[in-house]
Amino acid sequence: TYLLALTYENGHGTAKDLVQAFKCFKMSAEKGELKAAHKLGLAYLWAEGVEEDIPAAAKWLKTAASGGHADSQAYLGMLFSYGHGVEENAEIALYWLQLSAKQESAIGLRELARLYEAGEGVDADMAEATKLMAKAASLGDEKAKAWIDKKYPNKPDWLKGLGSLSDKKFL
């Protein structure tokens, strides 16, 4: 059911149909598939195939996050960090973002770096923020790359190519 949902979501072998994708993701998530729970949470968050419903998004992202899905942990952390559809809570945001970053989620690393830069829920630490943001950039996160470019316009050559490492295929 999850693979069928991806087929509808991407229009591979059939017409792209986000409503059908949503229905299939929901069926799969209700059977315990963490990747489907993540996709379902994002569908509710971005109103893809269903109306926006942030509490439902948070519920499904928490289901996947609790099961160890790194990007769900990152998105859930972001919801709490920004107070988007849930009560803003830096402590809970930090918890989920740290779990996500430990699994090297580029989103989690980037958002955890943002907390360190702003001193939200943690002591402000620009060195830690830079380290985390550089790691996110090395994993291909475009927002992290832009942050590095803005904060360090005269960076050394080795740092300039950091994001391109994620584009390489290794044997």
PAVO-538734 format. One line per field, with one value per residue: x, y, z of N, C-alpha, C, O in turn; residue number from 1; residue in three letters. Coordinates in steps of 0.2 Angstrom, whole numbers, padded with zeros to 4 digits. Example, Ala and Ser with C-alpha at 12.3 -4.5 7.8 and 13.67 -1.06 7.14 Angstrom:
<nodes>
npx: 0066 | 0064
npy: -0028 | -0011
npz: 0039 | 0035
capx: 0062 | 0068
capy: -0022 | -0005
capz: 0039 | 0036
cpx: 0066 | 0064
cpy: -0016 | 0000
cpz: 0039 | 0039
opx: 0071 | 0067
opy: -0017 | 0006
opz: 0042 | 0040
resi: 1 | 2
resn: ALA | SER
</nodes>
This chain:
<nodes>
npx: 0004 | 0010 | 0020 | 0011 | 0005 | 0016 | 0018 | 0006 | 0008 | 0020 | 0017 | 0021 | 0019 | 0006 | -0007 | -0003 | -0009 | -0014 | -0024 | -0027 | -0015 | -0014 | -0024 | -0019 | -0007 | -0013 | -0020 | -0009 | -0001 | -0010 | -0008 | 0004 | 0016 | 0030 | 0036 | 0025 | 0017 | 0025 | 0024 | 0010 | 0009 | 0016 | 0008 | -0004 | 0002 | 0006 | -0005 | -0008 | -0017 | -0026 | -0035 | -0027 | -0021 | -0015 | -0015 | -0017 | -0007 | 0004 | 0001 | 0003 | 0016 | 0022 | 0019 | 0027 | 0040 | 0041 | 0044 | 0056 | 0059 | 0069 | 0067 | 0054 | 0055 | 0063 | 0054 | 0043 | 0050 | 0052 | 0039 | 0036 | 0046 | 0043 | 0031 | 0020 | 0004 | 0005 | 0008 | 0021 | 0037 | 0052 | 0060 | 0054 | 0055 | 0069 | 0072 | 0067 | 0074 | 0087 | 0087 | 0084 | 0095 | 0106 | 0104 | 0108 | 0100 | 0097 | 0088 | 0085 | 0098 | 0100 | 0090 | 0092 | 0105 | 0100 | 0093 | 0104 | 0111 | 0102 | 0101 | 0090 | 0082 | 0094 | 0111 | 0117 | 0128 | 0138 | 0149 | 0145 | 0133 | 0138 | 0145 | 0135 | 0127 | 0136 | 0137 | 0124 | 0124 | 0134 | 0127 | 0118 | 0108 | 0099 | 0096 | 0104 | 0116 | 0115 | 0115 | 0128 | 0135 | 0130 | 0134 | 0148 | 0156 | 0169 | 0174 | 0185 | 0192 | 0190 | 0178 | 0169 | 0166 | 0159 | 0145 | 0143 | 0148 | 0138 | 0132 | 0139 | 0142 | 0147 | 0157
npy: -0006 | 0006 | 0008 | 0009 | 0021 | 0029 | 0028 | 0034 | 0047 | 0052 | 0050 | 0039 | 0027 | 0029 | 0042 | 0057 | 0058 | 0065 | 0064 | 0051 | 0046 | 0050 | 0043 | 0030 | 0031 | 0034 | 0022 | 0013 | 0019 | 0017 | 0004 | 0003 | 0007 | 0016 | 0025 | 0028 | 0035 | 0046 | 0052 | 0054 | 0063 | 0074 | 0076 | 0081 | 0093 | 0100 | 0101 | 0092 | 0083 | 0082 | 0093 | 0106 | 0101 | 0104 | 0099 | 0085 | 0082 | 0084 | 0073 | 0062 | 0063 | 0062 | 0049 | 0043 | 0048 | 0044 | 0031 | 0031 | 0038 | 0048 | 0061 | 0064 | 0066 | 0078 | 0087 | 0087 | 0092 | 0105 | 0110 | 0112 | 0121 | 0132 | 0134 | 0130 | 0126 | 0119 | 0121 | 0132 | 0126 | 0125 | 0116 | 0103 | 0104 | 0104 | 0091 | 0082 | 0087 | 0085 | 0071 | 0068 | 0074 | 0066 | 0055 | 0060 | 0067 | 0079 | 0090 | 0090 | 0093 | 0105 | 0113 | 0111 | 0118 | 0131 | 0133 | 0133 | 0144 | 0155 | 0153 | 0146 | 0137 | 0131 | 0136 | 0150 | 0146 | 0149 | 0142 | 0128 | 0129 | 0132 | 0121 | 0111 | 0116 | 0115 | 0102 | 0098 | 0105 | 0098 | 0086 | 0090 | 0099 | 0113 | 0125 | 0125 | 0126 | 0139 | 0147 | 0144 | 0151 | 0164 | 0167 | 0165 | 0171 | 0172 | 0159 | 0145 | 0135 | 0121 | 0121 | 0127 | 0117 | 0108 | 0105 | 0099 | 0086 | 0078 | 0075 | 0066 | 0050 | 0035 | 0021
npz: 0000 | 0004 | -0006 | -0017 | -0014 | -0016 | -0029 | -0034 | -0029 | -0035 | -0049 | -0056 | -0069 | -0068 | -0068 | -0059 | -0043 | -0029 | -0020 | -0020 | -0017 | -0004 | 0003 | 0001 | 0009 | 0021 | 0024 | 0024 | 0035 | 0046 | 0047 | 0053 | 0046 | 0047 | 0037 | 0030 | 0039 | 0041 | 0029 | 0028 | 0039 | 0033 | 0022 | 0028 | 0034 | 0023 | 0015 | 0005 | -0005 | 0004 | 0016 | 0025 | 0041 | 0055 | 0069 | 0066 | 0057 | 0066 | 0075 | 0067 | 0063 | 0075 | 0078 | 0069 | 0072 | 0085 | 0083 | 0078 | 0066 | 0057 | 0050 | 0053 | 0066 | 0065 | 0059 | 0068 | 0079 | 0073 | 0073 | 0086 | 0089 | 0082 | 0086 | 0078 | 0075 | 0087 | 0104 | 0107 | 0112 | 0118 | 0124 | 0121 | 0107 | 0106 | 0111 | 0101 | 0089 | 0093 | 0093 | 0080 | 0073 | 0078 | 0070 | 0058 | 0050 | 0038 | 0039 | 0053 | 0058 | 0053 | 0059 | 0072 | 0073 | 0071 | 0083 | 0092 | 0087 | 0089 | 0103 | 0108 | 0120 | 0122 | 0127 | 0118 | 0105 | 0093 | 0087 | 0088 | 0081 | 0069 | 0066 | 0066 | 0055 | 0045 | 0043 | 0040 | 0027 | 0021 | 0019 | 0009 | 0011 | 0006 | 0012 | 0023 | 0016 | 0010 | 0022 | 0027 | 0016 | 0018 | 0031 | 0030 | 0019 | 0014 | 0015 | 0017 | 0003 | 0004 | 0012 | 0003 | -0007 | 0001 | 0001 | -0011 | -0010 | -0006 | -0018 | -0025 | -0031 | -0023 | -0025
capx: 0000 | 0015 | 0022 | 0006 | 0005 | 0022 | 0016 | 0001 | 0012 | 0025 | 0014 | 0025 | 0015 | -0001 | -0008 | -0001 | -0015 | -0012 | -0029 | -0026 | -0009 | -0015 | -0028 | -0015 | -0003 | -0016 | -0021 | -0002 | 0001 | -0014 | -0006 | 0010 | 0021 | 0032 | 0037 | 0018 | 0015 | 0028 | 0021 | 0004 | 0010 | 0018 | 0002 | -0008 | 0005 | 0007 | -0011 | -0007 | -0022 | -0031 | -0035 | -0022 | -0024 | -0009 | -0015 | -0017 | 0000 | 0008 | -0001 | 0006 | 0023 | 0024 | 0019 | 0033 | 0045 | 0042 | 0046 | 0063 | 0060 | 0073 | 0064 | 0048 | 0058 | 0065 | 0048 | 0040 | 0054 | 0051 | 0032 | 0037 | 0051 | 0040 | 0024 | 0016 | -0001 | 0006 | 0011 | 0028 | 0040 | 0059 | 0063 | 0052 | 0059 | 0076 | 0072 | 0066 | 0079 | 0093 | 0086 | 0085 | 0102 | 0110 | 0103 | 0111 | 0094 | 0100 | 0083 | 0086 | 0104 | 0100 | 0085 | 0096 | 0109 | 0096 | 0092 | 0111 | 0113 | 0098 | 0100 | 0083 | 0082 | 0101 | 0115 | 0119 | 0134 | 0139 | 0153 | 0141 | 0128 | 0141 | 0147 | 0129 | 0125 | 0141 | 0136 | 0118 | 0126 | 0137 | 0122 | 0114 | 0103 | 0100 | 0095 | 0111 | 0122 | 0114 | 0117 | 0135 | 0137 | 0129 | 0138 | 0155 | 0157 | 0176 | 0176 | 0191 | 0190 | 0188 | 0172 | 0165 | 0164 | 0156 | 0138 | 0144 | 0150 | 0132 | 0130 | 0144 | 0141 | 0153 | 0156
capy: 0000 | 0012 | 0008 | 0011 | 0028 | 0033 | 0028 | 0040 | 0053 | 0054 | 0049 | 0034 | 0022 | 0031 | 0049 | 0059 | 0059 | 0066 | 0062 | 0043 | 0044 | 0051 | 0037 | 0024 | 0032 | 0033 | 0014 | 0010 | 0021 | 0014 | -0003 | 0003 | 0008 | 0022 | 0029 | 0031 | 0039 | 0052 | 0055 | 0056 | 0069 | 0079 | 0078 | 0086 | 0099 | 0104 | 0101 | 0088 | 0077 | 0083 | 0099 | 0106 | 0100 | 0104 | 0094 | 0078 | 0082 | 0083 | 0066 | 0057 | 0064 | 0060 | 0042 | 0041 | 0050 | 0039 | 0024 | 0032 | 0041 | 0054 | 0067 | 0065 | 0069 | 0085 | 0091 | 0088 | 0097 | 0111 | 0112 | 0114 | 0126 | 0138 | 0135 | 0130 | 0121 | 0116 | 0126 | 0133 | 0123 | 0124 | 0109 | 0097 | 0105 | 0102 | 0084 | 0079 | 0089 | 0081 | 0064 | 0068 | 0076 | 0060 | 0050 | 0063 | 0070 | 0086 | 0095 | 0090 | 0096 | 0112 | 0116 | 0111 | 0123 | 0137 | 0134 | 0135 | 0151 | 0159 | 0152 | 0144 | 0130 | 0130 | 0142 | 0152 | 0143 | 0150 | 0137 | 0122 | 0131 | 0132 | 0114 | 0107 | 0118 | 0113 | 0095 | 0098 | 0107 | 0092 | 0081 | 0092 | 0104 | 0119 | 0131 | 0125 | 0129 | 0146 | 0149 | 0144 | 0156 | 0170 | 0168 | 0164 | 0172 | 0171 | 0153 | 0142 | 0131 | 0115 | 0122 | 0129 | 0111 | 0103 | 0103 | 0095 | 0079 | 0074 | 0074 | 0061 | 0043 | 0032 | 0013
capz: 0000 | 0004 | -0013 | -0022 | -0013 | -0019 | -0037 | -0035 | -0027 | -0040 | -0055 | -0060 | -0071 | -0068 | -0067 | -0052 | -0039 | -0022 | -0015 | -0020 | -0013 | 0003 | 0005 | 0002 | 0014 | 0027 | 0025 | 0026 | 0041 | 0051 | 0048 | 0057 | 0042 | 0049 | 0032 | 0028 | 0044 | 0040 | 0023 | 0030 | 0042 | 0028 | 0018 | 0032 | 0035 | 0017 | 0012 | -0001 | -0006 | 0010 | 0018 | 0030 | 0048 | 0059 | 0074 | 0063 | 0055 | 0072 | 0077 | 0062 | 0063 | 0082 | 0077 | 0065 | 0076 | 0091 | 0080 | 0076 | 0059 | 0059 | 0047 | 0057 | 0072 | 0064 | 0058 | 0075 | 0083 | 0070 | 0075 | 0093 | 0089 | 0079 | 0089 | 0072 | 0076 | 0094 | 0109 | 0107 | 0118 | 0116 | 0127 | 0117 | 0101 | 0107 | 0112 | 0094 | 0085 | 0095 | 0091 | 0072 | 0072 | 0080 | 0064 | 0053 | 0046 | 0037 | 0042 | 0060 | 0060 | 0051 | 0064 | 0079 | 0072 | 0072 | 0090 | 0095 | 0084 | 0093 | 0110 | 0110 | 0123 | 0124 | 0127 | 0111 | 0104 | 0086 | 0085 | 0088 | 0076 | 0062 | 0065 | 0064 | 0049 | 0040 | 0042 | 0036 | 0021 | 0018 | 0017 | 0003 | 0013 | 0002 | 0017 | 0026 | 0011 | 0010 | 0028 | 0027 | 0011 | 0020 | 0037 | 0029 | 0012 | 0013 | 0018 | 0013 | -0003 | 0007 | 0014 | -0003 | -0010 | 0006 | -0001 | -0017 | -0008 | -0006 | -0025 | -0028 | -0030 | -0021 | -0026
cpx: 0004 | 0018 | 0017 | 0005 | 0010 | 0021 | 0011 | 0004 | 0016 | 0022 | 0018 | 0020 | 0008 | -0001 | -0006 | -0008 | -0014 | -0017 | -0029 | -0020 | -0010 | -0019 | -0024 | -0010 | -0006 | -0018 | -0014 | 0000 | -0003 | -0012 | 0001 | 0016 | 0024 | 0033 | 0030 | 0016 | 0018 | 0025 | 0014 | 0004 | 0012 | 0012 | -0003 | -0005 | 0005 | 0000 | -0011 | -0011 | -0027 | -0030 | -0030 | -0025 | -0017 | -0009 | -0014 | -0010 | 0005 | 0007 | 0003 | 0014 | 0026 | 0024 | 0025 | 0040 | 0047 | 0045 | 0053 | 0064 | 0063 | 0070 | 0058 | 0050 | 0060 | 0059 | 0044 | 0043 | 0053 | 0044 | 0033 | 0041 | 0047 | 0033 | 0019 | 0010 | -0001 | 0008 | 0018 | 0032 | 0047 | 0062 | 0061 | 0055 | 0066 | 0077 | 0072 | 0071 | 0085 | 0093 | 0087 | 0092 | 0107 | 0109 | 0105 | 0105 | 0097 | 0095 | 0084 | 0093 | 0104 | 0095 | 0089 | 0101 | 0106 | 0095 | 0099 | 0113 | 0109 | 0098 | 0093 | 0083 | 0089 | 0105 | 0117 | 0126 | 0135 | 0144 | 0149 | 0136 | 0132 | 0143 | 0141 | 0127 | 0129 | 0139 | 0129 | 0120 | 0129 | 0133 | 0117 | 0109 | 0104 | 0100 | 0101 | 0116 | 0121 | 0116 | 0124 | 0138 | 0136 | 0133 | 0146 | 0157 | 0164 | 0178 | 0182 | 0188 | 0187 | 0180 | 0167 | 0162 | 0160 | 0149 | 0138 | 0145 | 0144 | 0129 | 0134 | 0141 | 0147 | 0152 | 0157
cpy: 0006 | 0013 | 0011 | 0019 | 0032 | 0033 | 0034 | 0047 | 0056 | 0053 | 0044 | 0028 | 0024 | 0039 | 0051 | 0061 | 0059 | 0064 | 0054 | 0042 | 0045 | 0045 | 0031 | 0025 | 0031 | 0025 | 0011 | 0012 | 0018 | 0007 | -0003 | 0005 | 0015 | 0027 | 0032 | 0036 | 0046 | 0056 | 0058 | 0063 | 0075 | 0081 | 0083 | 0093 | 0103 | 0104 | 0098 | 0082 | 0077 | 0090 | 0100 | 0105 | 0099 | 0099 | 0086 | 0077 | 0080 | 0075 | 0061 | 0057 | 0062 | 0052 | 0039 | 0042 | 0046 | 0032 | 0025 | 0035 | 0048 | 0061 | 0069 | 0068 | 0077 | 0089 | 0092 | 0093 | 0104 | 0114 | 0115 | 0120 | 0133 | 0139 | 0134 | 0124 | 0118 | 0122 | 0126 | 0130 | 0121 | 0118 | 0103 | 0098 | 0102 | 0094 | 0081 | 0081 | 0086 | 0074 | 0063 | 0069 | 0070 | 0055 | 0054 | 0065 | 0078 | 0091 | 0095 | 0094 | 0104 | 0116 | 0116 | 0117 | 0130 | 0138 | 0136 | 0142 | 0156 | 0159 | 0150 | 0137 | 0128 | 0136 | 0143 | 0149 | 0143 | 0144 | 0130 | 0123 | 0130 | 0124 | 0110 | 0109 | 0116 | 0105 | 0094 | 0100 | 0101 | 0087 | 0084 | 0097 | 0111 | 0125 | 0131 | 0128 | 0136 | 0150 | 0150 | 0150 | 0163 | 0172 | 0168 | 0165 | 0171 | 0164 | 0149 | 0137 | 0125 | 0115 | 0124 | 0122 | 0106 | 0101 | 0098 | 0088 | 0075 | 0072 | 0068 | 0054 | 0039 | 0024 | 0010
cpz: 0000 | -0003 | -0018 | -0020 | -0016 | -0027 | -0038 | -0034 | -0032 | -0048 | -0059 | -0062 | -0071 | -0067 | -0060 | -0049 | -0032 | -0017 | -0015 | -0016 | -0005 | 0006 | 0006 | 0008 | 0021 | 0029 | 0028 | 0033 | 0047 | 0052 | 0052 | 0053 | 0044 | 0043 | 0029 | 0033 | 0043 | 0034 | 0024 | 0034 | 0038 | 0024 | 0022 | 0033 | 0029 | 0013 | 0005 | -0002 | 0000 | 0012 | 0024 | 0037 | 0052 | 0065 | 0071 | 0060 | 0061 | 0075 | 0073 | 0062 | 0070 | 0082 | 0074 | 0069 | 0082 | 0089 | 0077 | 0069 | 0060 | 0056 | 0050 | 0063 | 0071 | 0063 | 0064 | 0079 | 0080 | 0072 | 0082 | 0093 | 0087 | 0082 | 0083 | 0073 | 0083 | 0098 | 0108 | 0113 | 0116 | 0118 | 0123 | 0110 | 0101 | 0107 | 0105 | 0089 | 0086 | 0092 | 0083 | 0070 | 0073 | 0074 | 0058 | 0048 | 0045 | 0039 | 0049 | 0062 | 0058 | 0057 | 0071 | 0079 | 0073 | 0079 | 0093 | 0093 | 0088 | 0100 | 0112 | 0113 | 0125 | 0124 | 0120 | 0111 | 0096 | 0083 | 0084 | 0082 | 0069 | 0061 | 0062 | 0057 | 0043 | 0038 | 0038 | 0028 | 0017 | 0015 | 0011 | 0005 | 0010 | 0007 | 0021 | 0022 | 0011 | 0016 | 0029 | 0022 | 0014 | 0026 | 0035 | 0022 | 0010 | 0015 | 0014 | 0008 | -0001 | 0009 | 0008 | -0006 | -0005 | 0004 | -0007 | -0016 | -0008 | -0013 | -0028 | -0026 | -0029 | -0022 | -0019
opx: 0003 | 0018 | 0019 | 0004 | 0009 | 0022 | 0012 | 0003 | 0016 | 0026 | 0019 | 0017 | 0004 | 0004 | -0008 | -0012 | -0013 | -0016 | -0029 | -0020 | -0008 | -0018 | -0025 | -0009 | -0004 | -0017 | -0014 | 0002 | -0001 | -0014 | 0004 | 0022 | 0020 | 0032 | 0030 | 0013 | 0015 | 0024 | 0012 | 0000 | 0009 | 0011 | -0005 | -0008 | 0004 | 0000 | -0013 | -0010 | -0031 | -0025 | -0028 | -0030 | -0015 | -0004 | -0011 | -0007 | 0009 | 0012 | 0006 | 0017 | 0031 | 0028 | 0029 | 0044 | 0052 | 0048 | 0056 | 0070 | 0060 | 0070 | 0056 | 0047 | 0058 | 0058 | 0041 | 0040 | 0052 | 0043 | 0030 | 0040 | 0048 | 0030 | 0013 | 0012 | -0005 | 0011 | 0022 | 0030 | 0048 | 0066 | 0065 | 0057 | 0068 | 0081 | 0076 | 0073 | 0089 | 0098 | 0090 | 0094 | 0112 | 0114 | 0104 | 0106 | 0098 | 0097 | 0084 | 0093 | 0106 | 0097 | 0087 | 0102 | 0109 | 0095 | 0099 | 0115 | 0111 | 0095 | 0091 | 0084 | 0089 | 0102 | 0119 | 0131 | 0133 | 0143 | 0150 | 0135 | 0129 | 0143 | 0141 | 0125 | 0127 | 0139 | 0129 | 0117 | 0128 | 0134 | 0112 | 0105 | 0109 | 0104 | 0104 | 0120 | 0126 | 0119 | 0127 | 0142 | 0140 | 0136 | 0150 | 0158 | 0165 | 0184 | 0183 | 0182 | 0183 | 0177 | 0161 | 0157 | 0158 | 0148 | 0134 | 0145 | 0144 | 0125 | 0132 | 0138 | 0152 | 0146 | 0156
opy: 0011 | 0019 | 0015 | 0023 | 0037 | 0038 | 0037 | 0052 | 0062 | 0055 | 0045 | 0024 | 0019 | 0042 | 0047 | 0064 | 0054 | 0062 | 0052 | 0037 | 0041 | 0043 | 0028 | 0020 | 0028 | 0023 | 0007 | 0008 | 0017 | 0004 | -0008 | 0005 | 0020 | 0033 | 0038 | 0041 | 0051 | 0062 | 0063 | 0068 | 0081 | 0087 | 0088 | 0098 | 0109 | 0107 | 0101 | 0077 | 0073 | 0094 | 0095 | 0107 | 0093 | 0095 | 0082 | 0072 | 0076 | 0072 | 0057 | 0052 | 0059 | 0049 | 0035 | 0038 | 0044 | 0029 | 0020 | 0036 | 0052 | 0066 | 0075 | 0073 | 0081 | 0095 | 0097 | 0097 | 0109 | 0120 | 0120 | 0125 | 0138 | 0144 | 0138 | 0118 | 0114 | 0127 | 0121 | 0132 | 0116 | 0115 | 0099 | 0093 | 0099 | 0091 | 0076 | 0077 | 0084 | 0071 | 0059 | 0066 | 0069 | 0051 | 0051 | 0065 | 0081 | 0097 | 0101 | 0098 | 0108 | 0121 | 0121 | 0120 | 0134 | 0144 | 0140 | 0146 | 0161 | 0163 | 0152 | 0132 | 0123 | 0142 | 0139 | 0150 | 0139 | 0142 | 0127 | 0119 | 0127 | 0122 | 0106 | 0105 | 0114 | 0103 | 0090 | 0097 | 0100 | 0082 | 0080 | 0099 | 0114 | 0130 | 0137 | 0132 | 0140 | 0155 | 0155 | 0154 | 0167 | 0178 | 0172 | 0160 | 0169 | 0164 | 0151 | 0135 | 0122 | 0111 | 0122 | 0123 | 0101 | 0095 | 0094 | 0083 | 0069 | 0067 | 0065 | 0053 | 0039 | 0022 | 0003
opz: -0003 | -0005 | -0022 | -0025 | -0019 | -0030 | -0043 | -0037 | -0034 | -0052 | -0066 | -0058 | -0073 | -0066 | -0055 | -0051 | -0028 | -0012 | -0009 | -0012 | -0001 | 0012 | 0011 | 0012 | 0025 | 0035 | 0032 | 0037 | 0052 | 0057 | 0052 | 0055 | 0043 | 0044 | 0027 | 0031 | 0044 | 0034 | 0022 | 0033 | 0039 | 0022 | 0019 | 0033 | 0030 | 0007 | 0000 | 0002 | 0000 | 0011 | 0027 | 0038 | 0052 | 0066 | 0074 | 0061 | 0061 | 0077 | 0076 | 0062 | 0070 | 0084 | 0077 | 0069 | 0083 | 0093 | 0075 | 0067 | 0063 | 0059 | 0051 | 0066 | 0075 | 0065 | 0065 | 0082 | 0084 | 0074 | 0083 | 0098 | 0090 | 0081 | 0084 | 0073 | 0085 | 0095 | 0108 | 0118 | 0112 | 0115 | 0122 | 0107 | 0096 | 0104 | 0103 | 0086 | 0082 | 0090 | 0081 | 0066 | 0069 | 0073 | 0053 | 0042 | 0049 | 0042 | 0052 | 0067 | 0063 | 0059 | 0074 | 0084 | 0077 | 0081 | 0098 | 0097 | 0090 | 0104 | 0118 | 0110 | 0128 | 0122 | 0116 | 0115 | 0093 | 0078 | 0079 | 0078 | 0065 | 0055 | 0058 | 0053 | 0038 | 0032 | 0034 | 0024 | 0011 | 0011 | 0009 | 0000 | 0012 | 0006 | 0022 | 0025 | 0011 | 0016 | 0031 | 0024 | 0013 | 0027 | 0039 | 0018 | 0004 | 0017 | 0008 | 0008 | -0004 | 0008 | 0008 | -0008 | -0008 | 0004 | -0007 | -0020 | -0010 | -0014 | -0033 | -0021 | -0033 | -0021 | -0019
resi: 1 | 2 | 3 | 4 | 5 | 6 | 7 | 8 | 9 | 10 | 11 | 12 | 13 | 14 | 15 | 16 | 17 | 18 | 19 | 20 | 21 | 22 | 23 | 24 | 25 | 26 | 27 | 28 | 29 | 30 | 31 | 32 | 33 | 34 | 35 | 36 | 37 | 38 | 39 | 40 | 41 | 42 | 43 | 44 | 45 | 46 | 47 | 48 | 49 | 50 | 51 | 52 | 53 | 54 | 55 | 56 | 57 | 58 | 59 | 60 | 61 | 62 | 63 | 64 | 65 | 66 | 67 | 68 | 69 | 70 | 71 | 72 | 73 | 74 | 75 | 76 | 77 | 78 | 79 | 80 | 81 | 82 | 83 | 84 | 85 | 86 | 87 | 88 | 89 | 90 | 91 | 92 | 93 | 94 | 95 | 96 | 97 | 98 | 99 | 100 | 101 | 102 | 103 | 104 | 105 | 106 | 107 | 108 | 109 | 110 | 111 | 112 | 113 | 114 | 115 | 116 | 117 | 118 | 119 | 120 | 121 | 122 | 123 | 124 | 125 | 126 | 127 | 128 | 129 | 130 | 131 | 132 | 133 | 134 | 135 | 136 | 137 | 138 | 139 | 140 | 141 | 142 | 143 | 144 | 145 | 146 | 147 | 148 | 149 | 150 | 151 | 152 | 153 | 154 | 155 | 156 | 157 | 158 | 159 | 160 | 161 | 162 | 163 | 164 | 165 | 166 | 167 | 168 | 169 | 170 | 171
resn: THR | TYR | LEU | LEU | ALA | LEU | THR | TYR | GLU | ASN | GLY | HIS | GLY | THR | ALA | LYS | ASP | LEU | VAL | GLN | ALA | PHE | LYS | CYS | PHE | LYS | MET | SER | ALA | GLU | LYS | GLY | GLU | LEU | LYS | ALA | ALA | HIS | LYS | LEU | GLY | LEU | ALA | TYR | LEU | TRP | ALA | GLU | GLY | VAL | GLU | GLU | ASP | ILE | PRO | ALA | ALA | ALA | LYS | TRP | LEU | LYS | THR | ALA | ALA | SER | GLY | GLY | HIS | ALA | ASP | SER | GLN | ALA | TYR | LEU | GLY | MET | LEU | PHE | SER | TYR | GLY | HIS | GLY | VAL | GLU | GLU | ASN | ALA | GLU | ILE | ALA | LEU | TYR | TRP | LEU | GLN | LEU | SER | ALA | LYS | GLN | GLU | SER | ALA | ILE | GLY | LEU | ARG | GLU | LEU | ALA | ARG | LEU | TYR | GLU | ALA | GLY | GLU | GLY | VAL | ASP | ALA | ASP | MET | ALA | GLU | ALA | THR | LYS | LEU | MET | ALA | LYS | ALA | ALA | SER | LEU | GLY | ASP | GLU | LYS | ALA | LYS | ALA | TRP | ILE | ASP | LYS | LYS | TYR | PRO | ASN | LYS | PRO | ASP | TRP | LEU | LYS | GLY | LEU | GLY | SER | LEU | SER | ASP | LYS | LYS | PHE | LEU
</nodes>
